[in-house]
Amino acid sequence: MIAKYACFLFIFSTIVIFAQNTVIEGKYYNSTRGEPIYMPIGKISFADKVIDFKQGIPNASKDFTDPMQSLGEPNYIHYKVARYVSLGCGGQLTLEFTDNGFVDMEGPDLYVWEVGPSVESFQFEISKDGENWVDLGIIEGGKSFIDIAPVVNDIRDIFYFVRITDKKEICTGNTPGADIDAVGTISGVLKINLSADVLFDTAKFNLKEKSKQAIDSLAYQIEKVGMAEIIIEGHTDSDGNALYNLRLSEQRAKSVLRKLKAKLNDKGTYEFNSIAFGLTKPRATNDTEEGKQLNRRVEVIVKPHRDFYKKEELD
């Protein structure tokens, strides 16, 4: 079994877009103190979506209240330049990682770029589903390395949401409350969902010709890992009975497994496994056609060897 610090998972949202626009490449970023922080998956590491933003009272000047400034790579240059969001006194910001997530590894798992001239503490919570939250307590601003180990019961757990709440320490000036530039995953997780409609005809499990581009793109990315355990999960919508869907998801997962195994045969050292979930883990409602389409999918999980996480030497 691969140790917990080797637990790196890929679950791709749209494989063609991923392959064209994203490179799995480690990168160093400067912390708020100027020290280098190594992100093994580079620019993919950062929060992608604002789920909720509640401004505190008093709130910040309008220029500093755009929560979108907390997404993506850190780009803070000066406290007078609105490249960050101020939470306001007691404000709260909830973010989601959509093309990545984080697991518990050895050492810190996240870093929060809390910026500006003042050091402002915040409460930090994490969630797997955006509904059930786990509290990691008070994080001191400016020293925002976060290790999630104290609250993780299962090292296989993957988290996709963070919630930051200002602790009301500094409530004056144009930017009261914690100032957030970015949130990044050191224990980076990538999640790749392959749409079943791209891979298979209705109710079939043999890969169709049009699936070649998606599978080729996926194999190309996995090659970069070199040594890994690869798990392929099959999922369906709710049409048909549970036993039928379980069997269909099993056959589809194995079809993808066989194709990937052939593609990666001489590209590295890989261990392959498949799991069938049928209709038991929907991503969306089965009451609409759009929801059903999201639920018909194959998820590819890649757990690289621990050497993948070794820091590259700085020039």
PAKOLGU-808483 format. One record per residue (C-alpha): residue in one letter; residue number from 1; x, y, z. Coordinates in nm, 2 decimals, always signed. Example, Ala and Ser with C-alpha at 12.3 -4.5 7.8 and 13.67 -1.06 7.14 Angstrom:
<pts>
<res=A	n=1	c1=+1.23	c2=-0.45	c3=+0.78>
<res=S	n=2	c1=+1.37	c2=-0.11	c3=+0.71>
</pts>
This chain:
<pts>
<res=M	n=1	c1=+0.00	c2=+0.00	c3=+0.00>
<res=I	n=2	c1=+0.13	c2=+0.34	c3=-0.09>
<res=A	n=3	c1=+0.20	c2=+0.56	c3=+0.21>
<res=K	n=4	c1=-0.02	c2=+0.86	c3=+0.29>
<res=Y	n=5	c1=+0.22	c2=+1.11	c3=+0.15>
<res=A	n=6	c1=+0.21	c2=+0.93	c3=-0.18>
<res=C	n=7	c1=-0.17	c2=+0.98	c3=-0.21>
<res=F	n=8	c1=-0.21	c2=+1.20	c3=-0.51>
<res=L	n=9	c1=-0.53	c2=+1.16	c3=-0.70>
<res=F	n=10	c1=-0.63	c2=+1.28	c3=-1.05>
<res=I	n=11	c1=-1.00	c2=+1.33	c3=-1.13>
<res=F	n=12	c1=-1.03	c2=+1.53	c3=-1.46>
<res=S	n=13	c1=-1.34	c2=+1.74	c3=-1.53>
<res=T	n=14	c1=-1.31	c2=+1.78	c3=-1.91>
<res=I	n=15	c1=-1.03	c2=+1.58	c3=-2.04>
<res=V	n=16	c1=-0.98	c2=+1.76	c3=-2.37>
<res=I	n=17	c1=-0.97	c2=+2.11	c3=-2.21>
<res=F	n=18	c1=-0.75	c2=+1.98	c3=-1.93>
<res=A	n=19	c1=-0.49	c2=+1.84	c3=-2.18>
<res=Q	n=20	c1=-0.48	c2=+2.15	c3=-2.39>
<res=N	n=21	c1=-0.46	c2=+2.41	c3=-2.12>
<res=T	n=22	c1=-0.30	c2=+2.24	c3=-1.82>
<res=V	n=23	c1=+0.04	c2=+2.11	c3=-1.75>
<res=I	n=24	c1=+0.12	c2=+1.90	c3=-1.44>
<res=E	n=25	c1=+0.44	c2=+2.06	c3=-1.34>
<res=G	n=26	c1=+0.57	c2=+2.15	c3=-0.99>
<res=K	n=27	c1=+0.63	c2=+2.52	c3=-0.93>
<res=Y	n=28	c1=+0.76	c2=+2.74	c3=-0.65>
<res=Y	n=29	c1=+0.56	c2=+3.04	c3=-0.53>
<res=N	n=30	c1=+0.67	c2=+3.31	c3=-0.28>
<res=S	n=31	c1=+0.48	c2=+3.31	c3=+0.05>
<res=T	n=32	c1=+0.36	c2=+3.63	c3=+0.21>
<res=R	n=33	c1=+0.71	c2=+3.65	c3=+0.38>
<res=G	n=34	c1=+0.90	c2=+3.58	c3=+0.06>
<res=E	n=35	c1=+1.00	c2=+3.23	c3=+0.13>
<res=P	n=36	c1=+0.96	c2=+2.97	c3=-0.15>
<res=I	n=37	c1=+0.67	c2=+2.72	c3=-0.13>
<res=Y	n=38	c1=+0.67	c2=+2.42	c3=-0.36>
<res=M	n=39	c1=+0.34	c2=+2.32	c3=-0.51>
<res=P	n=40	c1=+0.38	c2=+1.98	c3=-0.68>
<res=I	n=41	c1=+0.10	c2=+2.04	c3=-0.93>
<res=G	n=42	c1=+0.19	c2=+2.40	c3=-0.99>
<res=K	n=43	c1=-0.08	c2=+2.64	c3=-1.12>
<res=I	n=44	c1=-0.35	c2=+2.37	c3=-1.09>
<res=S	n=45	c1=-0.31	c2=+2.39	c3=-0.71>
<res=F	n=46	c1=-0.54	c2=+2.69	c3=-0.64>
<res=A	n=47	c1=-0.90	c2=+2.74	c3=-0.55>
<res=D	n=48	c1=-1.13	c2=+2.78	c3=-0.85>
<res=K	n=49	c1=-1.47	c2=+2.89	c3=-0.74>
<res=V	n=50	c1=-1.64	c2=+3.13	c3=-0.49>
<res=I	n=51	c1=-1.92	c2=+2.95	c3=-0.32>
<res=D	n=52	c1=-2.02	c2=+3.22	c3=-0.07>
<res=F	n=53	c1=-1.89	c2=+3.56	c3=+0.05>
<res=K	n=54	c1=-2.04	c2=+3.73	c3=+0.36>
<res=Q	n=55	c1=-1.88	c2=+4.08	c3=+0.42>
<res=G	n=56	c1=-1.81	c2=+4.16	c3=+0.77>
<res=I	n=57	c1=-1.91	c2=+4.49	c3=+0.95>
<res=P	n=58	c1=-1.75	c2=+4.73	c3=+0.90>
<res=N	n=59	c1=-1.67	c2=+4.61	c3=+0.55>
<res=A	n=60	c1=-1.38	c2=+4.71	c3=+0.32>
<res=S	n=61	c1=-1.38	c2=+4.98	c3=+0.06>
<res=K	n=62	c1=-1.56	c2=+4.86	c3=-0.26>
<res=D	n=63	c1=-1.24	c2=+4.81	c3=-0.46>
<res=F	n=64	c1=-1.13	c2=+4.54	c3=-0.21>
<res=T	n=65	c1=-1.45	c2=+4.34	c3=-0.18>
<res=D	n=66	c1=-1.44	c2=+4.13	c3=-0.50>
<res=P	n=67	c1=-1.41	c2=+3.77	c3=-0.38>
<res=M	n=68	c1=-1.29	c2=+3.66	c3=-0.72>
<res=Q	n=69	c1=-0.96	c2=+3.81	c3=-0.63>
<res=S	n=70	c1=-0.90	c2=+3.51	c3=-0.40>
<res=L	n=71	c1=-0.90	c2=+3.26	c3=-0.69>
<res=G	n=72	c1=-0.61	c2=+3.13	c3=-0.89>
<res=E	n=73	c1=-0.24	c2=+3.19	c3=-0.84>
<res=P	n=74	c1=-0.12	c2=+3.46	c3=-0.59>
<res=N	n=75	c1=-0.06	c2=+3.80	c3=-0.76>
<res=Y	n=76	c1=-0.04	c2=+4.04	c3=-0.46>
<res=I	n=77	c1=+0.19	c2=+4.34	c3=-0.53>
<res=H	n=78	c1=+0.09	c2=+4.61	c3=-0.28>
<res=Y	n=79	c1=-0.18	c2=+4.66	c3=-0.02>
<res=K	n=80	c1=-0.31	c2=+4.96	c3=-0.22>
<res=V	n=81	c1=-0.36	c2=+4.75	c3=-0.53>
<res=A	n=82	c1=-0.69	c2=+4.56	c3=-0.53>
<res=R	n=83	c1=-0.55	c2=+4.21	c3=-0.61>
<res=Y	n=84	c1=-0.70	c2=+4.05	c3=-0.30>
<res=V	n=85	c1=-1.03	c2=+4.05	c3=-0.11>
<res=S	n=86	c1=-1.07	c2=+4.19	c3=+0.23>
<res=L	n=87	c1=-1.32	c2=+4.00	c3=+0.44>
<res=G	n=88	c1=-1.43	c2=+4.28	c3=+0.66>
<res=C	n=89	c1=-1.46	c2=+4.25	c3=+1.03>
<res=G	n=90	c1=-1.59	c2=+3.90	c3=+1.10>
<res=G	n=91	c1=-1.65	c2=+3.83	c3=+0.73>
<res=Q	n=92	c1=-1.65	c2=+3.49	c3=+0.58>
<res=L	n=93	c1=-1.53	c2=+3.34	c3=+0.24>
<res=T	n=94	c1=-1.61	c2=+2.99	c3=+0.11>
<res=L	n=95	c1=-1.41	c2=+2.85	c3=-0.18>
<res=E	n=96	c1=-1.42	c2=+2.54	c3=-0.39>
<res=F	n=97	c1=-1.14	c2=+2.35	c3=-0.57>
<res=T	n=98	c1=-1.31	c2=+2.22	c3=-0.89>
<res=D	n=99	c1=-1.02	c2=+2.07	c3=-1.09>
<res=N	n=100	c1=-0.82	c2=+1.98	c3=-0.78>
<res=G	n=101	c1=-0.86	c2=+1.91	c3=-0.41>
<res=F	n=102	c1=-0.64	c2=+1.80	c3=-0.12>
<res=V	n=103	c1=-0.56	c2=+1.50	c3=+0.10>
<res=D	n=104	c1=-0.36	c2=+1.46	c3=+0.42>
<res=M	n=105	c1=+0.01	c2=+1.42	c3=+0.35>
<res=E	n=106	c1=+0.32	c2=+1.44	c3=+0.56>
<res=G	n=107	c1=+0.37	c2=+1.80	c3=+0.66>
<res=P	n=108	c1=+0.15	c2=+2.10	c3=+0.56>
<res=D	n=109	c1=-0.13	c2=+2.04	c3=+0.31>
<res=L	n=110	c1=-0.24	c2=+2.40	c3=+0.23>
<res=Y	n=111	c1=-0.11	c2=+2.75	c3=+0.23>
<res=V	n=112	c1=-0.33	c2=+3.07	c3=+0.25>
<res=W	n=113	c1=-0.19	c2=+3.39	c3=+0.11>
<res=E	n=114	c1=-0.31	c2=+3.63	c3=+0.38>
<res=V	n=115	c1=-0.16	c2=+3.96	c3=+0.26>
<res=G	n=116	c1=-0.14	c2=+4.33	c3=+0.34>
<res=P	n=117	c1=+0.06	c2=+4.53	c3=+0.60>
<res=S	n=118	c1=-0.14	c2=+4.38	c3=+0.89>
<res=V	n=119	c1=-0.13	c2=+4.02	c3=+1.02>
<res=E	n=120	c1=-0.49	c2=+3.91	c3=+1.07>
<res=S	n=121	c1=-0.59	c2=+3.57	c3=+1.21>
<res=F	n=122	c1=-0.88	c2=+3.37	c3=+1.07>
<res=Q	n=123	c1=-1.08	c2=+3.06	c3=+1.15>
<res=F	n=124	c1=-1.02	c2=+2.78	c3=+0.90>
<res=E	n=125	c1=-1.26	c2=+2.50	c3=+0.81>
<res=I	n=126	c1=-1.25	c2=+2.23	c3=+0.54>
<res=S	n=127	c1=-1.52	c2=+2.01	c3=+0.38>
<res=K	n=128	c1=-1.55	c2=+1.72	c3=+0.14>
<res=D	n=129	c1=-1.89	c2=+1.81	c3=+0.02>
<res=G	n=130	c1=-1.95	c2=+2.18	c3=+0.11>
<res=E	n=131	c1=-2.21	c2=+2.08	c3=+0.37>
<res=N	n=132	c1=-2.03	c2=+1.90	c3=+0.65>
<res=W	n=133	c1=-1.74	c2=+2.11	c3=+0.79>
<res=V	n=134	c1=-1.44	c2=+2.03	c3=+1.00>
<res=D	n=135	c1=-1.28	c2=+2.31	c3=+1.21>
<res=L	n=136	c1=-0.90	c2=+2.34	c3=+1.21>
<res=G	n=137	c1=-0.91	c2=+2.63	c3=+1.45>
<res=I	n=138	c1=-0.75	c2=+2.97	c3=+1.44>
<res=I	n=139	c1=-0.47	c2=+3.03	c3=+1.19>
<res=E	n=140	c1=-0.23	c2=+3.31	c3=+1.24>
<res=G	n=141	c1=-0.22	c2=+3.55	c3=+0.94>
<res=G	n=142	c1=+0.11	c2=+3.56	c3=+0.76>
<res=K	n=143	c1=+0.21	c2=+3.21	c3=+0.88>
<res=S	n=144	c1=-0.06	c2=+3.03	c3=+0.69>
<res=F	n=145	c1=+0.08	c2=+2.68	c3=+0.64>
<res=I	n=146	c1=-0.20	c2=+2.44	c3=+0.73>
<res=D	n=147	c1=-0.17	c2=+2.07	c3=+0.82>
<res=I	n=148	c1=-0.51	c2=+1.89	c3=+0.81>
<res=A	n=149	c1=-0.38	c2=+1.58	c3=+0.99>
<res=P	n=150	c1=-0.54	c2=+1.67	c3=+1.33>
<res=V	n=151	c1=-0.89	c2=+1.64	c3=+1.18>
<res=V	n=152	c1=-0.85	c2=+1.36	c3=+0.93>
<res=N	n=153	c1=-0.97	c2=+1.01	c3=+1.03>
<res=D	n=154	c1=-0.91	c2=+0.84	c3=+0.70>
<res=I	n=155	c1=-0.61	c2=+0.93	c3=+0.48>
<res=R	n=156	c1=-0.82	c2=+0.84	c3=+0.17>
<res=D	n=157	c1=-1.05	c2=+1.14	c3=+0.24>
<res=I	n=158	c1=-1.04	c2=+1.41	c3=-0.03>
<res=F	n=159	c1=-1.14	c2=+1.76	c3=+0.05>
<res=Y	n=160	c1=-1.26	c2=+2.02	c3=-0.20>
<res=F	n=161	c1=-1.39	c2=+2.32	c3=+0.01>
<res=V	n=162	c1=-1.24	c2=+2.57	c3=+0.25>
<res=R	n=163	c1=-1.41	c2=+2.83	c3=+0.46>
<res=I	n=164	c1=-1.22	c2=+3.13	c3=+0.61>
<res=T	n=165	c1=-1.38	c2=+3.35	c3=+0.88>
<res=D	n=166	c1=-1.21	c2=+3.67	c3=+1.00>
<res=K	n=167	c1=-1.15	c2=+3.68	c3=+1.38>
<res=K	n=168	c1=-1.22	c2=+4.06	c3=+1.42>
<res=E	n=169	c1=-0.87	c2=+4.15	c3=+1.53>
<res=I	n=170	c1=-0.83	c2=+4.46	c3=+1.31>
<res=C	n=171	c1=-1.16	c2=+4.64	c3=+1.22>
<res=T	n=172	c1=-1.03	c2=+4.98	c3=+1.10>
<res=G	n=173	c1=-0.90	c2=+5.13	c3=+0.78>
<res=N	n=174	c1=-1.00	c2=+5.06	c3=+0.42>
<res=T	n=175	c1=-0.93	c2=+4.69	c3=+0.44>
<res=P	n=176	c1=-1.06	c2=+4.56	c3=+0.77>
<res=G	n=177	c1=-1.04	c2=+4.19	c3=+0.84>
<res=A	n=178	c1=-0.82	c2=+3.92	c3=+0.68>
<res=D	n=179	c1=-0.70	c2=+3.99	c3=+0.33>
<res=I	n=180	c1=-0.70	c2=+3.68	c3=+0.10>
<res=D	n=181	c1=-0.50	c2=+3.67	c3=-0.22>
<res=A	n=182	c1=-0.50	c2=+3.29	c3=-0.28>
<res=V	n=183	c1=-0.55	c2=+2.95	c3=-0.13>
<res=G	n=184	c1=-0.33	c2=+2.66	c3=-0.27>
<res=T	n=185	c1=-0.30	c2=+2.29	c3=-0.21>
<res=I	n=186	c1=+0.05	c2=+2.15	c3=-0.13>
<res=S	n=187	c1=-0.10	c2=+1.80	c3=-0.10>
<res=G	n=188	c1=-0.26	c2=+1.86	c3=-0.44>
<res=V	n=189	c1=-0.53	c2=+1.64	c3=-0.58>
<res=L	n=190	c1=-0.66	c2=+1.64	c3=-0.94>
<res=K	n=191	c1=-0.99	c2=+1.47	c3=-1.01>
<res=I	n=192	c1=-1.07	c2=+1.37	c3=-1.37>
<res=N	n=193	c1=-1.42	c2=+1.28	c3=-1.47>
<res=L	n=194	c1=-1.46	c2=+1.12	c3=-1.82>
<res=S	n=195	c1=-1.81	c2=+1.16	c3=-1.95>
<res=A	n=196	c1=-1.97	c2=+0.82	c3=-2.03>
<res=D	n=197	c1=-2.14	c2=+0.98	c3=-2.32>
<res=V	n=198	c1=-1.80	c2=+1.06	c3=-2.47>
<res=L	n=199	c1=-1.67	c2=+0.71	c3=-2.41>
<res=F	n=200	c1=-1.97	c2=+0.48	c3=-2.48>
<res=D	n=201	c1=-2.29	c2=+0.45	c3=-2.68>
<res=T	n=202	c1=-2.61	c2=+0.43	c3=-2.47>
<res=A	n=203	c1=-2.62	c2=+0.12	c3=-2.25>
<res=K	n=204	c1=-2.29	c2=-0.01	c3=-2.41>
<res=F	n=205	c1=-1.95	c2=-0.07	c3=-2.25>
<res=N	n=206	c1=-1.73	c2=-0.10	c3=-2.56>
<res=L	n=207	c1=-1.53	c2=+0.22	c3=-2.61>
<res=K	n=208	c1=-1.64	c2=+0.40	c3=-2.92>
<res=E	n=209	c1=-1.40	c2=+0.55	c3=-3.18>
<res=K	n=210	c1=-1.46	c2=+0.91	c3=-3.06>
<res=S	n=211	c1=-1.32	c2=+0.82	c3=-2.71>
<res=K	n=212	c1=-0.96	c2=+0.79	c3=-2.85>
<res=Q	n=213	c1=-0.88	c2=+1.16	c3=-2.80>
<res=A	n=214	c1=-1.00	c2=+1.16	c3=-2.44>
<res=I	n=215	c1=-0.81	c2=+0.84	c3=-2.35>
<res=D	n=216	c1=-0.49	c2=+0.95	c3=-2.53>
<res=S	n=217	c1=-0.50	c2=+1.28	c3=-2.34>
<res=L	n=218	c1=-0.55	c2=+1.10	c3=-2.01>
<res=A	n=219	c1=-0.26	c2=+0.86	c3=-2.08>
<res=Y	n=220	c1=-0.03	c2=+1.15	c3=-2.18>
<res=Q	n=221	c1=-0.09	c2=+1.32	c3=-1.84>
<res=I	n=222	c1=-0.04	c2=+0.99	c3=-1.64>
<res=E	n=223	c1=+0.29	c2=+0.94	c3=-1.82>
<res=K	n=224	c1=+0.42	c2=+1.24	c3=-1.63>
<res=V	n=225	c1=+0.38	c2=+1.05	c3=-1.30>
<res=G	n=226	c1=+0.59	c2=+0.76	c3=-1.40>
<res=M	n=227	c1=+0.51	c2=+0.52	c3=-1.11>
<res=A	n=228	c1=+0.16	c2=+0.50	c3=-0.96>
<res=E	n=229	c1=-0.15	c2=+0.30	c3=-0.86>
<res=I	n=230	c1=-0.43	c2=+0.38	c3=-1.10>
<res=I	n=231	c1=-0.79	c2=+0.32	c3=-1.00>
<res=I	n=232	c1=-1.08	c2=+0.34	c3=-1.25>
<res=E	n=233	c1=-1.43	c2=+0.40	c3=-1.10>
<res=G	n=234	c1=-1.75	c2=+0.34	c3=-1.30>
<res=H	n=235	c1=-2.07	c2=+0.54	c3=-1.23>
<res=T	n=236	c1=-2.41	c2=+0.55	c3=-1.39>
<res=D	n=237	c1=-2.74	c2=+0.74	c3=-1.37>
<res=S	n=238	c1=-3.05	c2=+0.59	c3=-1.21>
<res=D	n=239	c1=-3.21	c2=+0.46	c3=-1.53>
<res=G	n=240	c1=-3.26	c2=+0.08	c3=-1.49>
<res=N	n=241	c1=-3.24	c2=-0.12	c3=-1.17>
<res=A	n=242	c1=-2.94	c2=-0.12	c3=-0.93>
<res=L	n=243	c1=-2.80	c2=-0.45	c3=-1.03>
<res=Y	n=244	c1=-2.80	c2=-0.36	c3=-1.40>
<res=N	n=245	c1=-2.63	c2=-0.03	c3=-1.33>
<res=L	n=246	c1=-2.37	c2=-0.19	c3=-1.11>
<res=R	n=247	c1=-2.28	c2=-0.44	c3=-1.38>
<res=L	n=248	c1=-2.27	c2=-0.17	c3=-1.65>
<res=S	n=249	c1=-2.04	c2=+0.05	c3=-1.45>
<res=E	n=250	c1=-1.81	c2=-0.24	c3=-1.38>
<res=Q	n=251	c1=-1.79	c2=-0.32	c3=-1.75>
<res=R	n=252	c1=-1.72	c2=+0.04	c3=-1.84>
<res=A	n=253	c1=-1.45	c2=+0.08	c3=-1.58>
<res=K	n=254	c1=-1.28	c2=-0.23	c3=-1.70>
<res=S	n=255	c1=-1.30	c2=-0.11	c3=-2.07>
<res=V	n=256	c1=-1.12	c2=+0.21	c3=-1.97>
<res=L	n=257	c1=-0.87	c2=+0.01	c3=-1.76>
<res=R	n=258	c1=-0.77	c2=-0.22	c3=-2.04>
<res=K	n=259	c1=-0.73	c2=+0.08	c3=-2.28>
<res=L	n=260	c1=-0.52	c2=+0.28	c3=-2.04>
<res=K	n=261	c1=-0.31	c2=-0.03	c3=-1.95>
<res=A	n=262	c1=-0.23	c2=-0.08	c3=-2.31>
<res=K	n=263	c1=-0.14	c2=+0.28	c3=-2.37>
<res=L	n=264	c1=+0.09	c2=+0.30	c3=-2.06>
<res=N	n=265	c1=+0.24	c2=-0.05	c3=-2.10>
<res=D	n=266	c1=+0.60	c2=+0.08	c3=-2.16>
<res=K	n=267	c1=+0.56	c2=+0.43	c3=-2.02>
<res=G	n=268	c1=+0.62	c2=+0.36	c3=-1.65>
<res=T	n=269	c1=+0.54	c2=+0.13	c3=-1.36>
<res=Y	n=270	c1=+0.17	c2=+0.12	c3=-1.29>
<res=E	n=271	c1=-0.07	c2=-0.09	c3=-1.08>
<res=F	n=272	c1=-0.43	c2=-0.10	c3=-1.22>
<res=N	n=273	c1=-0.76	c2=-0.16	c3=-1.03>
<res=S	n=274	c1=-1.12	c2=-0.09	c3=-1.11>
<res=I	n=275	c1=-1.43	c2=-0.03	c3=-0.89>
<res=A	n=276	c1=-1.80	c2=-0.03	c3=-0.98>
<res=F	n=277	c1=-2.03	c2=+0.21	c3=-0.80>
<res=G	n=278	c1=-2.33	c2=+0.19	c3=-1.03>
<res=L	n=279	c1=-2.59	c2=+0.46	c3=-0.93>
<res=T	n=280	c1=-2.48	c2=+0.49	c3=-0.57>
<res=K	n=281	c1=-2.26	c2=+0.80	c3=-0.60>
<res=P	n=282	c1=-2.44	c2=+1.06	c3=-0.82>
<res=R	n=283	c1=-2.27	c2=+1.40	c3=-0.88>
<res=A	n=284	c1=-2.61	c2=+1.57	c3=-0.95>
<res=T	n=285	c1=-2.98	c2=+1.50	c3=-0.95>
<res=N	n=286	c1=-3.12	c2=+1.22	c3=-1.16>
<res=D	n=287	c1=-3.44	c2=+1.42	c3=-1.21>
<res=T	n=288	c1=-3.31	c2=+1.60	c3=-1.51>
<res=E	n=289	c1=-3.13	c2=+1.49	c3=-1.83>
<res=E	n=290	c1=-2.85	c2=+1.73	c3=-1.75>
<res=G	n=291	c1=-2.80	c2=+1.57	c3=-1.41>
<res=K	n=292	c1=-2.81	c2=+1.22	c3=-1.55>
<res=Q	n=293	c1=-2.54	c2=+1.31	c3=-1.80>
<res=L	n=294	c1=-2.31	c2=+1.43	c3=-1.52>
<res=N	n=295	c1=-2.38	c2=+1.10	c3=-1.33>
<res=R	n=296	c1=-2.28	c2=+0.88	c3=-1.63>
<res=R	n=297	c1=-1.91	c2=+0.89	c3=-1.59>
<res=V	n=298	c1=-1.58	c2=+0.71	c3=-1.54>
<res=E	n=299	c1=-1.34	c2=+0.86	c3=-1.28>
<res=V	n=300	c1=-0.97	c2=+0.79	c3=-1.30>
<res=I	n=301	c1=-0.78	c2=+0.81	c3=-0.97>
<res=V	n=302	c1=-0.40	c2=+0.81	c3=-0.98>
<res=K	n=303	c1=-0.19	c2=+0.77	c3=-0.67>
<res=P	n=304	c1=+0.17	c2=+0.84	c3=-0.76>
<res=H	n=305	c1=+0.48	c2=+0.72	c3=-0.58>
<res=R	n=306	c1=+0.61	c2=+0.95	c3=-0.31>
<res=D	n=307	c1=+0.90	c2=+1.06	c3=-0.52>
<res=F	n=308	c1=+0.65	c2=+1.26	c3=-0.73>
<res=Y	n=309	c1=+0.63	c2=+1.51	c3=-0.43>
<res=K	n=310	c1=+1.00	c2=+1.57	c3=-0.39>
<res=K	n=311	c1=+1.09	c2=+1.93	c3=-0.43>
<res=E	n=312	c1=+1.27	c2=+2.04	c3=-0.74>
<res=E	n=313	c1=+1.60	c2=+2.23	c3=-0.67>
<res=L	n=314	c1=+1.58	c2=+2.60	c3=-0.72>
<res=D	n=315	c1=+1.81	c2=+2.75	c3=-0.98>
</pts>
